[in-house]
């Protein structure tokens, strides 16, 4: 969607430059001041992984991490991301390798149509982050369900999504325990 | 369990047996627990849905919609919109005057209103502009003069009011279709029955609500070729309707279906956006995208028809069903959609898995001033299945027979013919009943749980595609082209629509299994009318059986050629050559092998380029009754399902919590069990949601058969009660019951490796199982869906022990 849209002088829109970090990369992006973060990501940066399902914050398909917290990018003004760090599904894997969540989702059939998946993955990633930071992490089904409560899925009945997050969470706990128990404790 | 191919063993069969031997020490491909073939693309944002397409110079289209439920369009003035800088074209109905409809016999829609609007949201004009914002602004500047007409919101009113016609040229008032069929003497059977159960059931409207909204992108090239990308599940029907409405030969239209973000029947016919984007691309010479808002998705609808159903069912003392008599009123909304078929399905798909001694149904579909209803997962047969399965539960109580036992006693058997003349092949219904009875702990629970806790059962049957295309043709329903390349890869070209259900994975699995390559060595090119042979689309659960058979045929043709060439080189019989795990090897002699790529090269050297086609057409003789309508609902193979649901009912609040649902589904053969489980789980989730949560309701002031009278206030007739994903109460991860998917395999000779459908059948009996569980929990029936707290409380207040 072009920024340089023909302007009706009476309805002239202001364009601003937003400086932000997306998936670890610094950007300065021009955007109309009324644009949402989702529009900036999809239209200006070509990051089309984040989806528009409802455009009013109901479905969660646009979920990204903003300074580490799950955020509905379709109801977040692009300008409000000034100076902040955004993580999208495109940034989940490292060096071409899928994130454990992506691998588990893929192997366990946790995506059918895949449209909710990017948002679902970002909410799951935040859950894993929190889990990894806990002093004695415990994986509980009700915590997973609560973490995904803002992400609607219409295909799976959530069953295989729960399984995939659980498996990735178990991996996280195993890693945490290995670190704690390993030679020297903090190897 | 590896498929039921009948007849003598062929080389291909021996080959397959040998493949299974080789594969025992590795993970099997056919029937193996693999994920989706394209799964990682779905994980990374790379999948590419229609709205992810952005073309140079692309314009954006928005549609102006009617604010009235029923009105005459007197004038449309677009001059103020056209004057807006950045608006490139405005389109009105007169520019697309040819009516369309997915069923060729009932074309009653125009992309944009010609003279009338028939529901709040009916499209009136469309704009192509530099941005969505500008297009919206232009829509606000289109001036439409309406003459408001009385709105018919309730189907009962639509039947009664002969003075108001929603479609002036309709033959019978507001009736779009009536089907009356009788098989045997129902009245005599009812008169002779030990027990007659009479029931009045209402099934509410519900909608598909895929997370991806409808979207289309159109562009015209220098030769006049129109390319349309669309989030559709029927690219072939879309191509046909575009040709008709735009008056273009089909060869000048290319339809591509990118990744689709869910459909469930909601994208199984053409919509206004595809015609508008295409015509605007023609008018402007620029690419045009039209993306529906979420509210527009609710307006496009084509969801589950509300049904008002009256059932009389006669039983013998031993529980056998002697007669089923049904009358149904179907609320069709403003247009026909698939309604002709829906009306037939409302009766035709009910006659299995039980023997009906006699059967009669009388179904009437009417127009109302609401978004059009159509096919939602389990098209037309979910509603009557609810009524019948609750009737059976009532009978089991009255006769003192365990409801699972009652269903067993009525089982029709395998290779049997239904009362309405459909030939059923394999039938795993008893296995399904056994599976849910065991898994749920039924015998320790039914009638024995503490007050407020209950358990219920129900069964059902569904089609694996329909025997007839929606337009008359003798051509194959599915076809596949397959090519082997020098790198050792297999390429499959198929018109199939993967809408998330996994048809691409199904094709890749069959090709990999037959040709001895890994899943990742198969590239499936699907749903592009320029590159792929025709497939009719992802509806009526047809693709696994139909495209699967076509794919199997092509793969076996190529496999036989490869084995023949390798056998010649080795001096052994062709059926001693095994293709598996990227190798051609000798059966029983694992020392002798060559890489599969080498085998492909050898064969290409001897035979030339390696390609084959496969086609599938449905059986037409001996599979259905010989009467008008007897072909509608006939399928090559039928799936069977049983559900047990356990619920907790709060007698203080009336709230029903669906705690767990066990679903056993006979899919013939699970080619990809993980995906079959996913279809079962998703179906049960959707059914449970319809039972207790979701309601696609339109506000209106009409009189309803349940005596409820509503008055939403002046000017509110025809407004959606819930037009967002917040108000339309879809279950979140915190609402979903525990789902237990149990795969049952009764292979059918007509399916590839015996496979039948899995995408729609497992929804049906979830709903009556939950309703029956509510009765088991608190002793009251809620026969008018959804089972809301208010209805439960009302029923509890009227419960005899409370009086």
Interface residues (C-beta under 8 A of the other chain):
Chain A: X1 X2 X5 X6 X7 X8 X11 X43 X47 X48 X49 X50 X51 X52 X53 X54 X55 X56 X58 X59 X61 X88 X89 X90 X92 X93 X98 X102 X105 X106 X107 X108 X109 X111 X112 X113 X114 X115 X116 X117 X118 X121 X144 X145 X146 X148 X149 X150 X151 X152 X153 X154 X155 X156 X157 X158 X159 X160 X161 X162
Chain B: X35 X36 X39 X40 X41 X42 X43 X44 X45 X46 X47 X48 X49 X51 X52 X54 X60 X84 X85 X86 X130 X131 X132 X133 X134 X137 X208 X209 X210 X211 X212 X213 X259 X260 X261 X262 X263 X264 X291 X293 X294 X499 X500 X501 X502 X674 X675 X677 X678 X681 X682 X684 X685 X686 X724 X725 X726 X730 X732 X733 X734 X736 X739 X741
